[in-house]
Each structure stands twice: as C-alpha cells, then as structure tokens.
Amino acid sequence: MREGRLEFDTPRADWLSSYAQALEKGWSPDNTRDVSAEQLAALAHDPSAFLASLVAQGGTITLPDGSTRPKLPFIRLWLWDGEFCGTIALRWQKGTNALPAHVLGHIGYAIVPWKRGYGYASEALRVILERARDVGLTRVEITTDPANEASRRVIEKNGGRLVEEFVNEAYGTGVRLRYAVELRGAQ
C-alpha cells in the first residue's frame, strides 16, 4: 500500500465532491453497468437525498436486464486517502450464507482507475471480510470477470478459491468466475 492512511467510512457529505469528481471522470461504482450519469444527475438534483440513498436499507435494485428485485441488507464503505478512492459493499441474507439467484456475490468493489495498484482493493476486501464475520457469515462468494486478473489476485490474496465459471443471464451472456472465501472465527 502506498504511503498515507487509507480510511473506510459509510458515504459521507464531506467526501461527496471527490466522489462526484470520480463520476465526472467516467468511473462507475457498479461493475455490471455504468451508473455514473444517473448518479451525477441524482447528486445534482439533491445531494442529501443522493447520499441517503447510498446507505438506505430496503427498497429495490434494478438489474442490468431491467428487472427489479428487493434490496438485501448491506454495508457500503467508501475508501479515502485524502481523496475518494473507491467503494466496497457487502450484502447478505439474514441467517444464511446463501444468496438469491439474481445476486452475483456477497461483495462488490470498484476502485477508481487512478488509485489502482496501491493495494487499496486488497485492504478493502480484508476490512469487509471482517464485517462479514460480524454479521454472522461463515462463507462469502465474490465474482469477477475472467479477464480481470487484478481482481482475481485481490480475491486470492484474501483467501478466495475458485469455485466455478458460470453465466447469470440477468447480467448477460458473459462468463464470470465465482470465488469462495471461508471465514474463520465467524460467529
């Protein structure tokens, strides 16, 4: 990790302008579809409501195929080293390690391109795995595209083992890789 302290926090107002700058540069926090333009529009319309929407539990999500599903409980963290670096989220169903078929994995993360290569994704995944233990998960699944070697290394560095190649048609016809991380010491 590069010099400087990496911080993790829920989305917050004093980091919002740096987040907006990342969106303006074309970065998207969603790896399955580009949401930068819609987030910028929502942010411009009502910054407080936009910020609240990033942490609001309940409601629905829209999948890339246009269908909607109920949101799972989740934790979303932003990464900060003096400016916005990326985001990581954990989602789960209470009382089980299982996920609904439309959910690609328990964890999703996206680092802004100009902050990649500093170990931020590896550290973020380590931190969110601790949160996964805290909510009672004993095993999490993380998916990535086969060509995303950096993401594969991040997952493997944090104990991930490749489980399968699969296609989830709600996200198109592309093949994805599913990794599993067994959480030692989970409650």
C-alpha positions as CSV (number, residue, x, y, z in Angstrom):
1,M,0.0,0.0,0.0
2,R,1.3,3.4,-0.8
3,E,2.2,6.0,1.9
4,G,-0.8,7.7,3.6
5,R,-3.6,6.3,5.6
6,L,-6.5,4.6,3.9
7,E,-9.7,5.3,5.7
8,F,-13.1,3.5,5.4
9,D,-16.4,5.0,6.2
10,T,-20.0,5.0,5.1
11,P,-20.7,7.5,2.4
12,R,-20.4,11.0,3.9
13,A,-21.1,14.5,2.9
14,D,-17.5,15.8,3.2
15,W,-16.3,13.2,0.7
16,L,-19.1,13.8,-1.7
17,S,-17.4,16.3,-4.0
18,S,-14.5,14.0,-4.5
19,Y,-16.9,11.1,-5.3
20,A,-18.6,13.4,-7.8
21,Q,-15.3,14.1,-9.5
22,A,-14.7,10.4,-9.9
23,L,-18.1,10.0,-11.5
24,E,-17.4,13.0,-13.8
25,K,-14.2,11.2,-15.0
26,G,-16.4,8.3,-16.1
27,W,-15.8,5.9,-13.2
28,S,-18.8,3.8,-12.1
29,P,-19.3,2.2,-8.7
30,D,-21.3,-0.6,-10.4
31,N,-19.2,-3.2,-12.3
32,T,-22.2,-4.6,-14.1
33,R,-23.5,-1.3,-15.7
34,D,-22.3,2.3,-15.9
35,V,-24.3,4.3,-13.4
36,S,-22.1,7.4,-13.4
37,A,-24.5,9.7,-15.4
38,E,-27.6,8.7,-13.4
39,Q,-25.7,9.2,-10.1
40,L,-24.4,12.6,-11.2
41,A,-28.0,13.6,-12.1
42,A,-29.3,12.5,-8.7
43,L,-26.4,14.2,-6.9
44,A,-27.0,17.5,-8.8
45,H,-30.8,17.3,-8.0
46,D,-30.5,16.7,-4.3
47,P,-27.1,15.9,-2.7
48,S,-28.6,15.0,0.7
49,A,-31.1,12.6,-0.8
50,F,-28.5,11.1,-3.0
51,L,-26.2,10.5,-0.1
52,A,-29.1,9.0,2.0
53,S,-29.9,6.7,-1.0
54,L,-26.5,5.1,-0.9
55,V,-27.0,3.8,2.6
56,A,-30.8,3.3,2.7
57,Q,-31.8,-0.2,3.6
58,G,-34.9,-1.7,1.9
59,G,-36.3,-0.8,-1.4
60,T,-35.4,-2.3,-4.8
61,I,-32.5,-2.6,-7.1
62,T,-32.6,-2.6,-10.9
63,L,-30.7,-5.4,-12.6
64,P,-29.0,-4.8,-16.0
65,D,-31.8,-6.7,-17.8
66,G,-34.2,-4.0,-16.4
67,S,-35.9,-6.3,-13.8
68,T,-36.2,-5.2,-10.2
69,R,-35.6,-7.1,-7.0
70,P,-35.8,-6.3,-3.3
71,K,-32.5,-5.0,-1.8
72,L,-30.7,-7.3,0.6
73,P,-29.3,-5.9,3.8
74,F,-25.9,-4.4,3.1
75,I,-23.0,-2.4,4.3
76,R,-21.4,0.1,1.9
77,L,-18.0,1.7,2.6
78,W,-16.1,4.4,0.8
79,L,-12.3,4.4,0.6
80,W,-10.4,7.6,1.2
81,D,-6.7,8.6,1.3
82,G,-7.2,12.3,1.2
83,E,-9.5,11.9,-1.8
84,F,-12.1,9.4,-2.9
85,C,-10.5,6.0,-3.9
86,G,-13.4,3.6,-4.4
87,T,-16.2,1.7,-2.8
88,I,-16.8,-1.7,-1.4
89,A,-20.1,-3.3,-0.3
90,L,-21.2,-6.4,1.5
91,R,-24.7,-7.9,1.0
92,W,-26.3,-10.9,2.7
93,Q,-29.5,-12.6,3.7
94,K,-30.0,-12.9,7.4
95,G,-29.4,-16.3,8.9
96,T,-27.8,-17.9,5.9
97,N,-24.7,-17.8,3.7
98,A,-27.0,-18.4,0.6
99,L,-27.8,-15.6,-1.9
100,P,-30.8,-15.3,-4.2
101,A,-30.0,-16.4,-7.8
102,H,-30.0,-12.8,-9.1
103,V,-27.2,-11.8,-6.8
104,L,-23.7,-12.3,-8.2
105,G,-21.9,-12.4,-4.9
106,H,-21.8,-11.1,-1.3
107,I,-19.1,-8.5,-2.1
108,G,-18.7,-5.9,-4.8
109,Y,-15.9,-3.4,-5.1
110,A,-14.7,-0.7,-7.5
111,I,-11.5,1.3,-7.2
112,V,-11.1,4.5,-9.3
113,P,-8.6,3.8,-12.1
114,W,-6.0,6.4,-10.9
115,K,-5.8,4.7,-7.5
116,R,-5.4,1.1,-8.7
117,G,-2.1,-0.7,-8.0
118,Y,-1.7,0.6,-4.4
119,G,-3.2,-2.4,-2.6
120,Y,-6.4,-0.5,-1.8
121,A,-8.8,-3.2,-3.1
122,S,-6.9,-5.9,-1.1
123,E,-7.2,-3.8,2.0
124,A,-10.8,-3.0,1.4
125,L,-11.6,-6.7,0.9
126,R,-9.8,-7.6,4.1
127,V,-11.9,-5.0,6.0
128,I,-15.2,-6.0,4.5
129,L,-14.5,-9.7,5.3
130,E,-14.2,-8.7,9.0
131,R,-17.7,-7.1,8.6
132,A,-19.0,-10.3,7.0
133,R,-17.8,-12.3,10.1
134,D,-19.5,-9.7,12.3
135,V,-22.9,-10.2,10.6
136,G,-22.5,-14.0,11.1
137,L,-21.4,-15.2,7.6
138,T,-19.1,-18.2,7.6
139,R,-18.6,-18.2,3.8
140,V,-18.8,-15.5,1.2
141,E,-18.9,-15.6,-2.6
142,I,-17.2,-13.0,-4.8
143,T,-17.4,-12.9,-8.6
144,T,-15.3,-11.4,-11.2
145,D,-14.8,-11.4,-15.0
146,P,-12.2,-14.0,-16.1
147,A,-10.1,-11.2,-17.8
148,N,-9.9,-9.2,-14.6
149,E,-6.6,-10.5,-13.3
150,A,-6.1,-7.8,-10.8
151,S,-9.4,-8.6,-9.1
152,R,-8.6,-12.3,-9.2
153,R,-5.3,-11.6,-7.4
154,V,-7.1,-9.4,-4.8
155,I,-9.6,-12.2,-4.0
156,E,-7.0,-14.9,-3.9
157,K,-4.8,-12.8,-1.6
158,N,-7.7,-12.7,0.8
159,G,-8.2,-16.4,0.9
160,G,-10.5,-16.8,-2.1
161,R,-10.6,-20.1,-4.0
162,L,-12.1,-20.5,-7.4
163,V,-15.3,-22.5,-7.3
164,E,-16.7,-22.3,-10.8
165,E,-17.3,-20.5,-14.1
166,F,-20.9,-19.5,-14.6
167,V,-23.4,-17.4,-16.5
168,N,-26.1,-15.4,-14.9
169,E,-28.5,-14.3,-17.7
170,A,-29.8,-11.4,-15.7
171,Y,-26.3,-9.9,-16.3
172,G,-25.9,-11.0,-19.9
173,T,-24.2,-14.0,-21.6
174,G,-20.7,-13.3,-20.3
175,V,-18.9,-16.0,-18.3
176,R,-17.9,-15.0,-14.8
177,L,-15.8,-16.6,-12.1
178,R,-17.2,-17.4,-8.7
179,Y,-14.8,-17.5,-5.7
180,A,-15.5,-18.5,-2.2
181,V,-13.8,-17.3,1.0
182,E,-14.2,-19.3,4.1
183,L,-14.4,-17.1,7.2
184,R,-12.6,-18.4,10.1
185,G,-13.8,-17.3,13.5
186,A,-17.2,-16.3,12.2
187,Q,-19.9,-16.1,14.8
